[in-house]
Amino acid sequence: MEQEWAGKDAHICYMLLIKIDGYMSGFRFDPAQTGLRKILREYEELALRYIWEVGEDGAKSRLVWERVNEELGEGKSISRASIINSMNRLVEGGILGSRVATGKGGYHRIYYPLMDESGCATYLVKMMIESMMRDFPDESRVVLEEFI
């Protein structure tokens, strides 16, 4: 069934995933991808993995931006604004936390993980299933029963 879905031009379905009424928005779902890339863009996954790496101490957007551009490699880059927007969506979605710190240049937002990779995957799957159950309850039950 997964191959059939992924083979249909591998269309990207936009899932609204920021916590509005308990749901997240602004992320996309691409069944042709694997792992977190089903929902996150390459730079978003790299940013999230960096935050998991630094742990509870967290990191400023500048450090995340530098690391992501380093990891993207030659010929690829992402703007700092894109990193900040993505990190803020992950905060609003409950995947990351943030705190304000003062430093050179004023106030800075420090991003830190609220869950590990397994917790994040479980959370995202739960949000997707809840969303599908809300909009397509009968169809979702049929599909979920196939997996049980």
N, C-alpha and C positions, 0 to 999 in steps of 0.2 A: 504494500500500500504506500509506503514512504517513497519508493522509487517512482511509482505512478505519479504521485503528487509533485515530486521534485522534477520529473521529466517534462511537465507541462510548461515549457518555456522558462522554467525556474523563476516565475514571477515573484517579485518581492511584495509581500503583503505588509502594509503598514499597520502596526499594532500601536494603539495609543496607550503607552505604558507609564506617565507622571501621576503621582497620587492625586487623583481627582475622584472623589467619592470612593476612595479605597483602591483605585486602580492607577497604574502608571501610564504615562503617554510619551510619545516622541521617539520611540524605538521602532525598528522595523523587524519583520520576521522573514527570513530567507531560508526555506527548507532545503535548498541545494548546498548550504554551508554546513560546517560541522562545529560542535561545541558552542562556545559563547558567540562565535561569529554568526550563528543563526539569528542573533538579536543585535549584536553590537558591530559597529564598523571596526576595521582593523585598528585604527588609532584609539578608539574607545576601549577595545580589549587590552591594548598595550598600556593605556593609562591605568585601567583597573588593576591589571597585573602588577604594575609598579606600586600602586597604593597597597596592595596585599603584601608586596615585598617589604616595604618600609614599615608596615604595621601601624600600631597605635600612635606612634610618634607623628605619623602623617607627613604630608608634603605640601608645599605651596605650588600653585599652578605653574610657576616658572620652572620648578624642578621637574614637574610632570611633563611639561611641554618639551623641555630639553631632552629628557629621557626618551619620550615617544619619537621625536625627530631623529634621535640617534638610532633607535630600533627600526624605524621605517627604512633607513638605508638611503643609498645614493639615488638621487632623482626624485625622491618623495619627501614631502614635508606637509605639515599641518599648521595652521595658525594658532597662536595662543588663545585667541577668542574662541575658536572651535573647541579647544581643550577645556576652557573655562565653562562654556555652555554645556558640554558633555558631563563634566564633573558636577555641575549644578543640577542637571537632570538626574544623575545618579544619587545625589543628595535628596532631591525631592522625591525620588522613587524609593528611598529607604535603604539603598544598597551601601551608600557611603554616608558618613557624617562629616560635619565641618565645624570649625571653631574659628573665631577671629583672634588674630595675634597682632601685636604691634611690632614694627621693625623698621629697618631703613626704608624710607619712602612712605611710611604711614601704616595703615592697616592692611593685613593680608589674611586671606582665607586659607586655613590649613585643612586639607582633606584627609580623612582616615577611614578605614574599613569598619563597617558595622556587621559584616558577615564574611566568612571565608568563601572559597570558590564553590564548595559543595552546597553551602547555605544559599548562596546566590542562585545557583542552578535550580535548587528546589523552589526558591521564592519565585523565580521567573516562570517555571513550569506551572506553579500554582496560580499565578496571576493570569496566565494564558488560558488555563482550564476554566477558571472562574469566569473569565470574560466570555469564552465560548459557551459555557453553560447558561449564562445570562441571556445571550442572543440566540443560541441554537440548542436549547435544553434537550430535546428529543434526539436530535442528530448526535449530539455530544455523548449522550448516554450509550447509544448504539456503538459508537467508535470506542469509548472507554471499556465497554464490556468485552470487546474483541481482545483487549490487552490484559484482562483480568483472568 
